[in-house]
Amino acid sequence: MTRILVSIPDDLHDVLRELAVRNRTSMSKLILAAVEDTYEDEIDAIVGERALARHLAEPSSYASWDEVKTRLRAQAEARLKQMSSAARRTDAVKKTPTKPRVRTRIGVQN
């Protein structure tokens, strides 16, 4: 993580400190969240532009959409298969016959 030095007016610093205490967070986290919220769209655009530039520079290092869909479909089918076999094991356990309970009466003799 990179640190930066930002100068802000003293009265704003005091208010931010109190706000951080009220929200049980640090001033750093408070300011970072405000910056991310304020510039969310611009940050997303720059991140996307950088990813596109990396892809264009070396396209072979990225998967095509068809490859991604194939992988995701295979993963989903494997999960369904696991869930199905787990359900069958659970059903088998439920269907296992159990011994009938024998009840005995304990009485007091005179």
N, C-alpha and C positions, 0 to 999 in steps of 0.2 A: 504494500500500500504506500502511496506517495503522500507526503505531507505538504501542505501549502500554508503560507502565512497570509491572512486576510485582515485588513484594517477595517474596523467598524466603529461607529460612534459609541461612546461610553454608555449612553442611555439605552441604546439598542442592545449592547452587550448585557446589561443588567436585566433587561426584559427577557432576552433569550436564555440567560442563566435560570431565571425563575421559571420560564416555560419548560425548560429541560427538567428541572426538579419536579415540577407538577406532573410531567409525563413519565417520570422515572426513567430518563434516558440521558445520554451525554449531549452536550452542545454540539459535538461533532456529528453525531447521528441525526440530531434535529436538523442541522444545516444541510447535511448530505441529502436527507429525505426531501427537504424543500427544493434543493437544486434539481434533484431527479424528477420531482413532480412538475416543476416549472418548465423544464426543458426536455420532458419525456419524448415528445415527437421528434425533436431535433436530434436527440441522442440516438433514438431508434433509426433515424435516417442515416446518420453517420455510420453506425454499426453495420447496417445493411449495405451501404456503399463499400465499406472496407471488405466485407465478406464477398461481395460480388467481384471486387478487384482481385482478391486472393484466388477466387475460382477462375477468373479469366486468365490469371497468370499461370495457373497450374490446374487445368480442368480434370486431368486424370486422377487427381487426389480426392475427387468428390464423386459420390454415387448419383446416378440418374434417378429421376422420380420413379421410373419403373422398377429399378433395383430396390429402392426404399420400400415401395409398395409390396414387392415380393418378399422382402425380409420381414416386414411387419405382418403380412398375412401368415407366413410360416411361424412366426412367434405366437400369433394369436391361436393358430391351429394347435400348436404344441401345448399352450396353456389350457385350451379346451380339452385336449386329450388327457392332460394331468388332472383336470377337475373332474372329468368323466370317470377316470379310473379311481380317483379318491372317493367319488360318490358311490361307485360300485363296491368299494371296500367297506364304506360306511353301511350300505344296505346289507352287505353280507354279514356284518357284525350284528345288525339289528335282527336278521333272520336266523341267527344261530339259536337253536333251541336251548332253553335253560331248564334245569331240573325244577320240578314243582316244589314249592315250599311246603314243608311238613310242619303243621302247627300242632303243638302239644299244649294241653291244658295242665297247668300246675295248680293243684287244689290243696286245700288244707284238710287233713283228716282229723276227726275227733277222737 
